[in-house]
Amino acid sequence: MQFDFQKDYILENDNVLLRPLEILDIENLLHFSINEPELWQYSLLPASNESELKHYIQVALEKRNLKTDYPFIVFDKKTNSYAGSTRFYDIQLTNKCLQLGFTWYGKDYQGTGLNKNCKYLLLEFAFEKLNIERVEFRADNSNEKSIAAMKSIGCKIEGILRSNGVRPNGERRDSIILSILKTEWKKSVKENLLKRL
């Protein structure tokens, strides 16, 4: 299957639904920016107020138009509410590689299993529908919670990019790189993740 950036892909199971992010989703996500600015502590593109959130969504949609990113909004079926956002980015179809990131959820949705459900759907789509060979993940190397979450779904650490980004406070950051290969997905990651949903 060829990735069609114009198509509205819907990924869902009994617990979560991911649909393409739209500019009007500022209404669904704004309360996170206003009430939970700490969500962007480690982000390279913060959205801790209305203006920043609008810019965050506009950048995501521009990159979709450029065919490098495909952003989703996350809907939690258990609570019948929007929970956050995630995306495929740096999509390299020729190399059969992409990155999965820009992931954030409101604090009430963290630790609920929502992330594992989202990651399962996204990885299944990437490896089994798009025939991607490698999915890469990155995080601020000091973001222990995010790194633990990535390891828990089966990511393997590849290394550290030193001083490769700027935090919202202006400080330089080191980024940790993790990945899952298609062979690993088929061999064990898929089954192990499915058991934990």
PAMIRO-733250 format. One line per 10 residues: number of its first residue (from 1); their letters; for each residue y, z, x of N, C-alpha, C, O. Coordinates in pm, whole numbers, plus 50000, padded with zeros to 5 digits. Each point is the difference from the previous one (the first is absolute). Layout:
NUM = A = Y/Z/X/Y/Z/X/Y/Z/X/Y/Z/X; ...
***
This chain:
1 = MQFDFQKDYI = 49881/50000/50084/50119/50000/49916/50125/50000/50088/50012/50080/50092; 50079/49831/49878/50127/49993/50072/50100/50096/49935/50008/50009/49878; 50069/50062/50204/50099/50092/49947/50115/49919/49941/50064/49922/50070; 49962/50098/49802/50111/49934/49931/50111/50104/49979/49989/50087/49914; 50116/49903/50164/50108/50099/49994/50076/49996/49869/50070/50095/49965; 49918/49795/49962/50069/49989/49872/49919/50061/49886/50053/50027/49892; 49821/49994/50132/49913/50054/49895/50019/50151/49988/50019/50069/50100; 49974/49981/49778/50010/50144/49977/49859/50061/49997/49932/49998/49898; 50027/50054/50216/49869/50063/50011/50004/50140/49942/50091/50077/50028; 49811/49956/49891/49983/50134/49945/49870/50057/50055/49894/49940/49982
11 = LENDNVLLRP = 50114/50173/50084/49881/50068/50052/49987/50132/49925/50095/50078/49995; 49788/49946/49948/49986/50125/49925/49855/50045/49988/49906/49921/50012; 50081/50209/49965/49872/50061/49963/50031/50101/49890/50105/49991/49936; 49807/50104/50042/50021/50097/49892/50113/50098/50028/50052/50063/49908; 49987/49950/50219/50097/50102/50039/50139/49949/50032/50098/50073/49985; 49911/49803/50060/50127/49952/50052/50018/49851/49970/49903/49925/49989; 50222/50034/50000/50033/49858/49985/50111/49966/50098/50100/50070/50009; 49880/49823/50065/50102/49948/50090/50044/49864/49947/49917/49913/49976; 50212/50071/50006/50055/49871/49957/50118/49967/50092/50052/50089/50067; 49989/49784/49936/50110/49963/50088/50128/50078/49971/50038/50020/49885
21 = LEILDIENLL = 50027/50024/50221/50128/50069/49990/50106/49902/49952/50002/49884/50041; 50087/50163/49870/50109/49918/49946/50132/50074/50019/50002/50121/50021; 50108/49807/49973/50131/50063/50017/50026/50105/49893/50067/50099/50028; 49882/49881/49852/50021/50097/49892/49924/50130/50023/50023/50099/49930; 49886/49902/50168/49925/50123/50028/50086/50109/50061/49954/50113/50018; 50170/49855/50014/50089/50106/50045/50005/50111/49895/50012/50118/50035; 49980/49847/49839/50001/50099/49891/49875/50088/50004/50007/50118/49965; 49880/49825/50076/49874/50076/50003/49987/50088/50124/49920/50094/50002; 50157/49876/50102/49984/50070/50127/50121/50084/50040/49991/50081/50092; 50120/49902/49840/50124/50065/50041/49990/50153/50005/50059/50062/50088
31 = HFSINEPELW = 49868/49997/49819/49992/50147/49999/49937/50053/50129/50029/50113/50040; 49885/49808/50026/49944/50043/50128/50110/50002/50107/50006/50092/50081; 50079/49806/49919/50109/49994/50098/50096/50117/49982/50045/50061/50098; 49986/49970/49778/50097/50105/49971/49942/50140/50026/50067/50086/50057; 49808/49934/49902/49942/50135/50005/49910/50028/50120/49972/50116/50029; 49983/49780/50040/49906/50020/50111/50039/49918/50123/49921/49918/50047; 50199/50102/50006/50045/49922/50115/49912/50019/50125/50003/49918/50092; 49920/50191/49910/49913/50026/50116/49887/49897/50011/49935/49990/50104; 50042/49933/49791/49895/49897/50004/50027/49897/50109/49908/49936/50049; 50219/50048/49990/50037/49896/50096/50029/50059/50138/50066/49936/50082
41 = QYSLLPASNE = 49886/50183/49943/50024/50065/50129/49952/49913/50116/50064/49994/50105; 49823/49938/49877/49940/49921/50109/50016/49850/49979/49949/49921/50079; 50120/50038/49818/50010/49859/49966/50100/49926/50089/50104/50055/50037; 49863/49821/49996/50094/49916/50073/50103/49938/49906/50103/49948/50044; 49868/50058/49826/50093/49948/49900/50010/50104/49888/49926/49993/49903; 50167/50103/50111/50007/50110/49903/50053/49954/49863/50065/49897/49988; 49904/50184/49912/50046/49972/49863/50033/50131/49931/49953/50028/49890; 50129/50053/50176/50025/50136/49953/50121/50014/49907/50047/50111/49974; 50003/49775/49976/50103/50002/49897/49994/49867/49926/49924/49911/50038; 50154/50074/49858/49991/49879/49917/50032/49873/50078/49931/49899/49986
51 = SELKHYIQVA = 50173/50106/50094/50039/49883/50078/49890/49959/50098/49968/49882/50012; 49976/50216/50057/49894/49971/50096/49874/49949/49930/49933/49909/50051; 50034/50148/49834/49882/49955/49927/50017/49855/49955/49906/49921/50009; 50212/50045/49943/50027/49862/49959/49982/49906/50119/49940/49894/49988; 50114/50146/50127/49985/49920/50122/49853/49989/50040/49954/49893/50038; 49973/50218/49952/49857/50005/50034/49923/49897/49918/49919/49924/50054; 50106/50074/49815/49930/49908/49911/50044/49855/50026/49917/49909/50000; 50212/50071/50021/50050/49864/50028/49939/49943/50127/49961/49884/50003; 50029/50197/50101/49939/49955/50125/49854/49963/49977/49953/49897/50049; 49976/50186/49876/49859/49973/49971/49983/49868/49925/49910/49921/50031
61 = LEKRNLKTDY = 50177/50055/49872/49989/49876/49921/50042/49877/50081/49944/49892/49983; 50153/50125/50105/50040/49890/50089/49884/49962/50092/49976/49882/50025; 49954/50219/50025/49888/49972/50090/49882/49937/49925/49923/49923/50058; 50064/50111/49814/49898/49930/49920/50036/49853/49989/49914/49913/50013; 50213/50059/49963/50044/49860/49992/49980/49926/50131/49976/49879/50001; 50033/50193/50110/49978/49941/50132/49851/49991/50036/49964/49948/50106; 49952/50103/49806/49854/49997/50015/49951/50079/50121/49907/49958/50069; 50157/50157/49955/49952/50090/50105/49951/50132/49942/49918/50068/50061; 50133/49968/49820/49967/50129/49938/49962/49978/49854/50038/49901/49937; 49885/50196/50010/49969/49999/49858/50003/50144/49951/49901/50072/50015
71 = PFIVFDKKTN = 50211/49971/49927/50016/50140/49960/49946/50030/49859/50007/49917/49909; 49941/50204/50077/49947/50047/49872/50071/50129/49957/50046/50078/50084; 49961/49943/49786/50033/50132/49946/49868/50061/49955/49911/49929/49952; 50077/50202/50062/49876/50071/49970/50016/50079/49870/50093/50080/49985; 49814/49896/49923/50000/50070/49871/49876/50087/49991/49888/49951/50011; 50132/50179/49968/49890/50096/49989/49954/50005/49854/50074/50046/49913; 49805/49907/50062/49949/49997/49862/49969/50140/49947/50005/50023/49879; 49963/50069/50211/49967/50136/49956/50120/50070/49938/49987/50072/49901; 50129/49907/50156/50122/50066/49951/50088/49904/49919/50102/50040/49944; 49857/49832/50050/50076/49899/49928/50144/49991/50052/50096/49996/49923
81 = SYAGSTRFYD = 49915/50000/50210/50134/49997/50061/49998/49925/50133/49896/49988/50065; 50222/49962/49973/50012/49933/50129/50000/50104/50111/50062/50106/49990; 49866/49861/50118/49976/50098/50106/50066/49965/50133/50023/50089/50081; 50007/49784/49943/50056/49962/50129/49984/49852/50024/50000/49919/49907; 49987/50045/50220/49995/49859/50038/49918/49981/50128/49984/50094/50078; 49966/49785/49940/49925/49964/50121/50010/49849/50015/50045/49931/49908; 49914/50017/50206/50005/49854/50015/49913/49949/50113/49967/50072/50094; 49997/49800/49894/49950/49923/50112/50124/49947/50071/50095/49957/49935; 49903/50045/50198/50113/49941/50073/49951/49939/50131/49885/50019/50039; 50203/49909/50027/49964/49924/50119/49870/49923/49974/49906/50003/50080
91 = IQLTNKCLQL = 50093/49927/49807/49880/49925/49960/49989/49875/50086/50088/49914/49999; 49801/50076/50074/49974/49885/50088/49871/49934/49954/49892/50032/50049; 50120/49876/49857/49881/49938/49943/49924/49916/50101/49877/49991/49995; 50194/49946/50098/49934/49919/50103/49909/50087/50086/49890/49959/50035; 50158/50161/49999/49922/50092/50083/49909/50090/49918/49922/50078/50056; 50087/49912/49811/49922/50083/49908/50024/50149/50026/49907/50081/50003; 50220/49953/50015/50041/50139/50024/50119/50033/49910/50079/49913/49963; 49932/50214/50003/50119/50050/49930/50013/50149/50026/49907/50065/50049; 50209/49987/49917/50022/50143/50010/50013/50057/49860/50049/49934/49908; 49908/50190/50078/50010/50071/49873/50087/50122/50025/49965/50085/50082
101 = GFTWYGKDYQ = 50146/49924/49848/50089/50112/50026/50117/50006/49903/49992/49954/49886; 50119/50105/50163/50113/50031/49914/49949/50077/49878/50048/49981/49888; 49854/50106/50136/49935/50074/49892/50065/50136/49985/50015/50075/50096; 50023/49957/49782/50051/50133/49969/49971/50032/49854/50000/49913/49913; 49975/50215/50065/49974/50052/49865/50083/50126/49981/50023/50076/50095; 50021/49947/49782/50066/50125/49969/49909/50118/50029/49877/49987/49998; 50183/50128/50030/49920/50115/50044/49895/50043/49899/49896/50053/50039; 50129/49927/49831/49902/50038/49898/49875/49913/50003/49898/50035/49941; 50109/49852/50128/49886/49906/50006/49926/50008/50133/49896/49937/50017; 50158/50139/50076/49937/50013/50131/49884/50098/49992/50010/50105/49936
111 = GTGLNKNCKY = 49880/49859/50129/49882/50087/50000/49920/49998/49870/49915/50086/49978; 50112/49816/49936/49932/49992/49870/49887/49897/50000/49928/49988/49900; 50055/49939/50208/49904/49891/50005/50062/49865/49970/49935/49897/50013; 50191/50103/49946/50069/49876/49968/50002/49905/50119/49972/49881/49985; 50060/50170/50133/50009/49916/50119/49867/49933/50031/49997/49881/50032; 49894/50192/49958/49869/49941/50029/49967/49889/49900/49942/49898/50038; 50093/50122/49836/49979/49895/49900/50082/49876/50034/49950/49888/49991; 50175/50131/50046/50086/49886/50037/49945/49928/50123/49989/49877/50001; 49976/50200/50100/49950/49938/50123/49870/49924/49975/49979/49893/50056; 49935/50162/49860/49875/49930/49968/50032/49863/49938/49946/49898/50042
121 = LLLEFAFEKL = 50141/50101/49858/50033/49874/49933/50066/49900/50094/49969/49881/49997; 50121/50167/50086/50071/49912/50093/49907/49945/50108/50007/49882/50034; 49908/50203/50019/49906/49955/50104/49895/49906/49942/49965/49900/50063; 49986/50130/49819/49904/49912/49934/50061/49862/49979/49936/49898/50025; 50188/50099/49928/50070/49873/49977/50019/49925/50132/49974/49880/50007; 50069/50190/50096/50026/49936/50129/49872/49942/50062/49997/49884/50041; 49900/50198/49965/49878/49956/50068/49913/49907/49916/49941/49906/50053; 50051/50119/49817/49905/49927/49917/50059/49883/49923/49927/49907/49966; 50201/50095/50007/50064/49889/49930/50078/49910/50095/49991/49877/49992; 50085/50184/50098/50082/49922/50093/49926/49963/50128/50049/49920/50079
131 = NIERVEFRAD = 49833/50139/49941/49919/49975/50119/50073/50038/50130/49986/49934/50103; 50092/50173/49888/50071/50053/50117/49897/50065/50094/49903/50061/49955; 50120/49925/50175/49908/50056/50099/50045/50136/50054/49918/50079/50048; 50214/49947/49945/50053/50124/50059/50118/50049/49918/50094/49925/49974; 49900/50201/49986/50112/50065/49932/50053/50108/50092/49927/50089/50043; 50202/49902/49987/50064/50094/50093/50087/50099/49923/50058/49967/49897; 49948/50153/50156/50083/50106/49944/50085/50056/50114/49954/50009/50113; 50170/50028/49855/50087/50064/50100/50066/50122/49937/50020/50007/49879; 50015/50088/50206/50072/50118/49954/50078/50060/50116/49969/49976/50117; 50132/50100/49848/50070/50081/50101/49895/50091/50063/49925/50067/49929
141 = NSNEKSIAAM = 50068/49935/50203/49896/50076/50067/50010/50150/49976/49905/50073/50029; 50207/49974/49918/50012/50143/49969/49970/50030/49853/50007/50115/49957; 49959/49783/49966/49970/50017/49858/49850/50033/49983/49920/49914/49966; 50048/50212/50059/49860/50042/50001/49930/49980/49865/49883/49964/49996; 50189/50058/49896/49942/49986/49866/49958/49856/49974/49890/49976/49949; 50194/49930/50086/49969/49859/49979/49885/49955/50089/49911/49927/49956; 50089/50117/50168/49894/49963/50094/49866/50055/49951/49898/49930/50006; 50101/50193/49947/49876/50060/49948/49949/49922/49879/49880/49980/49984; 50212/49977/49930/49962/49922/49881/49937/49868/50041/49901/49957/49940; 50154/49977/50161/49945/49872/50045/49863/50018/50064/49909/49919/49977
151 = KSIGCKIEGI = 50076/50185/50103/49869/50027/50060/49896/50029/49892/49884/49963/50013; 50159/50105/49881/49906/50041/49896/49942/49883/49921/49894/50012/49939; 50175/49873/50063/49945/49884/49930/49919/49910/50092/49943/49900/49956; 50051/50134/50173/49918/49923/50093/50074/49922/50106/49940/49920/50071; 50192/50102/49941/50078/49930/50103/49962/50050/50139/49969/50118/50019; 50034/49791/50076/49976/50035/50141/50131/49987/50076/50075/49904/49983; 49952/50195/50102/50122/49998/50081/49987/49896/50111/49898/49993/50069; 50207/49927/49946/50001/49898/50105/50094/50036/50114/49976/49961/50115; 50130/50114/49856/50093/50035/50106/50137/50035/49947/50022/50011/49879; 50071/50005/50214/50137/50041/49967/50097/49895/50052/49992/49957/50115
161 = LRSNGVRPNG = 50101/50003/49799/50114/49920/50043/50113/50097/50031/50050/50067/49910; 49991/49940/50214/50100/50097/50040/50141/49952/49967/50037/49886/50028; 50040/50203/49911/50141/49977/49970/50026/49864/49934/50090/49927/50041; 49830/50041/49856/50011/49867/49940/50076/49998/49868/50011/49895/49936; 50042/50219/50022/50073/50004/49874/50107/50108/50001/50008/50081/50092; 50073/49919/49803/50107/50098/49987/49981/50076/49869/49987/49939/49894; 50011/50194/50114/49991/50085/49882/50133/49999/49926/50103/49965/50057; 49895/50076/49814/50125/50004/49923/50109/50084/50067/50119/49975/49980; 49841/50126/50100/50099/50085/50066/50052/49940/50132/50080/50062/50070; 49874/49816/49962/50048/49932/50120/49914/50021/50123/50020/49932/50100
171 = ERRDSIILSI = 49885/50160/49895/49913/50025/50115/49898/49887/50014/49960/49938/49902; 49998/50036/50221/49895/49902/50026/49866/50059/49958/49981/50122/50004; 49927/49792/49955/49867/50048/49963/49892/49920/50070/50018/49883/50033; 49870/50184/49990/49878/49934/50045/49916/49973/49876/49996/50082/49908; 49938/49803/50088/49917/49965/49884/49854/49993/50040/49964/49937/50099; 49953/50129/49823/49855/49992/50020/49947/49880/49923/50044/49973/49888; 49862/49957/50172/49937/49884/49936/49854/50033/49972/49927/50047/50087; 50033/49926/49788/49861/50018/49959/49958/49871/49930/50084/49919/49961; 49785/50062/50022/49955/49880/49931/49861/50019/49942/49926/50093/50034; 50041/49815/49876/49865/49985/49947/49967/49852/50011/50079/49915/49960
181 = LKTEWKKSVK = 49803/50056/50093/49953/49862/50010/49909/49968/49882/49941/50089/49939; 50049/49784/50030/49915/49957/49889/49856/50045/50020/49934/50041/49904; 50018/49952/50218/49862/50042/50029/49982/50149/49971/49895/50041/49951; 50207/50039/50080/49995/50145/49974/50006/50028/49850/49932/50090/49950; 50148/49832/49979/50009/50013/49854/49862/49978/49938/49954/50080/49918; 49981/49812/50122/49869/49967/49944/49892/50101/50040/49914/50035/49920; 50093/50009/50204/49895/50088/50052/50005/50140/49942/49896/50055/49964; 50223/50004/50027/50004/50141/49957/50127/50044/49928/49993/50086/49912; 50122/49857/50123/50126/50050/49946/50006/49987/49847/50040/50094/49931; 49919/49791/50018/50003/49978/49855/49915/50103/49926/50047/50064/49906
191 = ENLLKRL = 49830/49952/50138/49909/50093/49932/50049/50143/50010/49996/50074/49901; 50050/49966/50216/50049/50137/50019/50124/50028/49916/50014/50109/49944; 50074/49794/50047/50122/50017/49921/49967/50002/49850/50056/50080/49925; 49854/49834/50034/49960/49995/49860/49942/50133/49953/50023/50041/49886; 49903/50024/50200/49941/50132/49966/50106/50107/49978/49974/50100/49933; 50144/49879/50122/50104/50103/49995/50102/49976/49889/50095/50077/49986; 49886/49818/49936/50095/49971/49893/49975/50090/49880/50071/49990/49900
***
